[in-house]
């Protein structure tokens, strides 16, 4: 009996997917993503520039928290100009391209994303001089892009476009201050089945976000279906005087969940918040 149990245990182990290989597989990055996003560019190890925080295993694959933290302050002479976030094995690997300025104070960004299968998540920082630095984390998750739309879809559409800012209470003049932008939007991937009608809804997601303070750009982002429903972005800005923190986002409709060649323009929504350092 003991021998049979041992045999069954080894059979189960060998029947499992080779996760050690999956965790080191760079095929998609080497053959598809790097040529697509950084053709001909040299990318350095980025641990000294940025850090990427993710769970090892996602509790909810449609709401995976990720955070990028920069090791350097944003100055006019040296700053992170752009951070590209990718999920290697998602149907659309691009999470988003996030652009920063010296007025951002810190090139930190946090959000929740959808992860469709065991995959690397990558953060690539581009400096203002063009140098590129990359960090990556392997995340275990499954089904994030096809997770069903809840029964509250109609309610979500009723509040679509509403936004709210949350800003740290301890605002100091000229110091980087953390802010949150909460957006009401279902961010439909085009791969989700409606639990009531049993039909798959076409993709409907936020494609561009702009945040400014007194009309100076703080954060500009191009995003796609990997961003979770009801996005929540955390970022920094530097208040130097009383002014207006303003957010604007535009969404889009696509018949195909992965093709962006033909998409229908959506609407643009704005929200302002008065900041007093």
C-alpha positions in Angstrom: 0.0 0.0 0.0 2.8 2.4 0.9 4.5 1.7 -2.4 1.3 2.4 -4.3 1.0 5.8 -2.5 4.5 6.7 -3.4 4.0 5.7 -7.1 0.8 7.8 -7.2 2.6 10.8 -5.6 5.4 10.7 -8.2 2.8 10.3 -11.0 1.0 13.5 -9.8 4.3 15.4 -9.6 5.3 14.5 -13.1 1.8 15.2 -14.5 2.0 18.8 -13.2 3.2 21.5 -15.6 6.8 22.3 -15.6 6.6 25.5 -13.6 10.4 25.8 -13.3 10.5 26.1 -17.1 7.6 28.5 -17.2 9.2 30.7 -14.6 12.4 31.0 -16.8 10.8 31.0 -20.3 11.9 34.2 -22.1 10.6 33.1 -25.6 7.8 35.6 -25.9 9.9 38.5 -24.6 12.9 37.7 -26.9 10.9 36.9 -30.0 7.9 39.2 -29.8 7.8 41.9 -27.1 11.3 43.2 -27.1 11.4 43.5 -31.0 7.9 45.1 -30.9 8.5 47.7 -28.1 12.3 48.2 -28.0 13.7 47.1 -31.4 17.4 47.6 -31.6 17.6 49.0 -28.0 19.9 47.8 -25.2 18.0 47.1 -21.9 20.0 47.0 -18.7 19.2 45.3 -15.4 17.1 47.8 -13.6 17.1 46.9 -9.8 19.1 50.1 -9.0 16.5 52.3 -10.8 13.1 50.8 -10.2 11.5 48.0 -8.1 8.5 46.0 -9.1 6.2 44.6 -6.4 3.7 41.9 -7.2 2.2 38.9 -5.3 3.8 35.5 -6.1 0.3 34.0 -6.4 -2.7 36.1 -7.1 -5.7 35.8 -4.9 -7.9 37.2 -7.7 -6.5 37.0 -11.2 -8.7 39.9 -12.3 -7.5 42.2 -9.5 -3.7 41.6 -9.2 -2.0 44.5 -7.3 1.2 45.7 -8.8 3.5 48.6 -7.9 6.5 50.2 -9.4 8.8 52.2 -7.1 11.5 54.5 -8.4 14.9 54.8 -6.6 15.6 58.3 -7.8 13.8 61.6 -7.5 12.5 63.3 -10.7 14.8 66.3 -11.4 15.1 68.4 -14.6 18.5 67.0 -15.3 17.7 63.3 -14.6 14.3 61.7 -14.5 12.3 58.6 -15.6 10.5 59.7 -18.7 8.4 56.5 -19.3 7.6 53.2 -17.7 6.2 50.4 -19.9 4.4 47.6 -18.1 3.9 44.2 -19.8 2.5 40.8 -19.0 4.3 38.3 -21.3 1.4 35.8 -21.7 -1.6 38.0 -21.7 -3.7 38.1 -24.9 -2.7 41.7 -25.1 0.6 41.9 -23.2 0.6 45.7 -22.8 -0.7 46.9 -19.4 0.2 50.5 -20.2 2.8 53.1 -21.1 3.1 55.7 -18.4 4.9 59.0 -19.0 6.3 61.2 -16.2 7.8 64.6 -16.0 10.1 66.3 -13.4 6.8 67.8 -11.9 5.8 64.2 -11.1 8.3 64.3 -8.2 8.6 60.5 -8.2 8.0 58.0 -11.1 6.0 55.6 -8.9 2.8 54.0 -10.1 0.5 51.4 -8.6 -2.7 49.8 -9.9 -4.6 46.5 -10.2 -4.3 44.3 -13.4 -5.6 41.2 -15.0 -3.3 38.2 -15.4 -4.5 35.5 -17.7 -2.0 32.7 -17.0 1.3 32.1 -15.2 3.6 34.8 -16.6 6.3 37.3 -16.1 5.2 40.9 -15.4 7.8 43.4 -16.6 8.5 47.0 -15.9 10.9 48.8 -18.3 11.9 52.4 -17.3 13.2 54.8 -20.0 15.3 57.6 -18.7 15.2 61.1 -20.2 18.6 60.4 -21.9 17.1 57.2 -23.5 18.7 54.6 -21.3 16.5 51.6 -20.6 16.3 49.5 -17.4 14.1 46.4 -16.8 12.9 44.5 -13.8 10.5 41.5 -13.8 8.5 39.3 -11.5 6.8 35.9 -12.1 3.2 35.8 -11.1 1.0 32.7 -10.7 -2.6 33.5 -11.8 -5.1 32.1 -14.3 -8.2 33.5 -16.1 -8.0 37.1 -15.3 -8.9 38.4 -18.7 -11.9 36.1 -19.1 -13.2 36.5 -15.5 -17.0 36.9 -15.9 -18.7 40.3 -15.8 -20.8 40.5 -12.6 -24.5 40.9 -12.4 -24.0 44.6 -11.5 -22.8 45.4 -15.1 -25.8 47.7 -15.7 -25.1 49.6 -12.5 -21.4 49.9 -13.5 -22.5 51.5 -16.8 -24.7 54.0 -15.0 -21.8 55.3 -13.0 -19.3 55.0 -15.9 -17.0 58.0 -16.1 -17.2 59.1 -12.5 -13.8 59.9 -11.0 -12.5 60.7 -7.5 -9.2 62.0 -6.3 -7.6 61.2 -3.0 -4.6 63.2 -1.9 -2.4 62.7 1.1 -3.4 65.0 4.0 0.2 65.9 4.8 0.8 68.1 1.7 4.1 69.9 1.8 4.9 72.7 -0.6 7.5 71.5 -3.2 7.5 67.9 -1.9 6.3 64.8 -3.8 2.8 64.0 -2.7 1.0 60.8 -3.3 -2.4 60.9 -5.0 -5.0 58.3 -6.0 -7.3 58.5 -9.0 -10.3 56.2 -8.8 -12.3 55.7 -12.0 -15.6 54.0 -12.5 -15.3 51.9 -15.6 -16.0 48.2 -16.2 -13.0 47.9 -18.6 -14.5 45.1 -20.5 -11.8 42.8 -22.1 -14.0 41.4 -24.9 -13.4 37.9 -23.6 -15.9 37.9 -20.7 -19.3 36.2 -20.8 -22.2 38.1 -19.4 -23.7 35.9 -16.6 -27.2 37.0 -17.4 -27.4 37.0 -21.2 -24.7 34.4 -21.8 -23.3 36.5 -24.6 -19.7 37.9 -24.8 -19.6 41.6 -24.7 -17.3 43.5 -27.0 -14.2 45.1 -25.6 -14.8 48.5 -24.0 -11.8 49.9 -22.1 -9.9 53.0 -21.1 -7.3 53.8 -23.7 -5.7 57.1 -22.5 -5.4 58.9 -19.2 -4.0 62.4 -18.6 -3.3 64.0 -15.2 -2.1 67.5 -14.8 -1.5 70.1 -12.0 -2.1 73.7 -13.0 -2.1 72.5 -16.6 1.4 70.9 -16.3 1.5 67.2 -17.2 2.0 64.9 -14.2 1.1 61.5 -15.6 0.1 60.5 -19.2 -0.9 56.9 -19.8 -1.8 54.7 -22.8 -3.6 51.6 -21.4 -5.3 48.5 -22.6 -7.5 45.6 -21.4 -5.1 44.3 -18.7 -6.2 47.2 -16.4 -8.8 45.9 -13.9 -12.4 47.1 -13.8 -12.9 50.3 -11.8 -9.2 51.3 -12.1 -7.4 52.8 -9.1 -4.1 54.5 -10.0 -1.6 55.7 -7.3 1.0 58.3 -8.4 2.9 61.3 -7.2 3.0 65.0 -8.0 4.7 68.1 -6.6 2.3 70.9 -5.4 4.2 74.2 -5.4 1.1 76.4 -4.9 -2.6 76.2 -4.6 -4.0 74.8 -7.8 -6.0 72.4 -9.8 -5.3 68.7 -10.1 -7.1 67.6 -13.2 -7.7 64.1 -14.7 -9.0 63.2 -18.2 -9.6 59.8 -19.7 -10.9 58.5 -23.0 -12.3 55.1 -23.7 -12.8 53.0 -26.8 -14.9 50.1 -28.2 -13.3 47.2 -30.1 -15.1 44.3 -31.9 -12.1 42.1 -31.4 -10.5 41.7 -27.9 -7.0 41.7 -29.4 -7.1 43.7 -32.6 -6.7 47.5 -32.4 -6.8 48.1 -36.2 -10.5 49.0 -36.2 -11.9 50.5 -33.0 -14.7 52.9 -32.4 -14.0 56.1 -30.5 -15.6 56.3 -27.1 -16.1 59.3 -24.8 -13.8 61.6 -22.8 -14.4 62.4 -19.1 -12.8 64.9 -16.8 -12.5 65.6 -13.1 -10.8 68.4 -11.1 -9.6 68.7 -7.5 -8.4 71.8 -5.7 -5.1 71.3 -3.9 -3.9 73.7 -1.2 -0.3 73.0 0.1 
